[in-house]
Amino acid sequence: MSDSSVFHPNVNVQLPIDKLDGKNYSAWASEVKLWLESQGYLDHLTLNVTDVDPIELPRWKRIDAHLCTVLKNMIHASLKPLFCAYGTFCEV
């Protein structure tokens, strides 16, 4: 697998955790953080796009968009409208 890959080959992006439903935030956030750490992308939880090295920006944006998509799919449908305006993982 090349260095430009977003995820490790053995990762299933359908995480086996309950979707965020407004009542389970602590457990949900803990599982998301653990998964991010296992993938080596914990920095996407706190790093803002403006803080990324310009040389790494295209790759970082691609990874962040993928992570953001995965994260939004882990949110219950009733809450998704609250998050649709956010475009980076850190914002969500």
Buried (B, 14 or more C-beta within 10 A) or exposed (E): EEEEEBBEEEEEBEBEBEBBEEEBEEEBEEBBEEBBEEBEBBBBBEBEBEEBEEEEEEBBBEBBBBBBEBBBEBBBEEEEEEBEEEEBBBEB
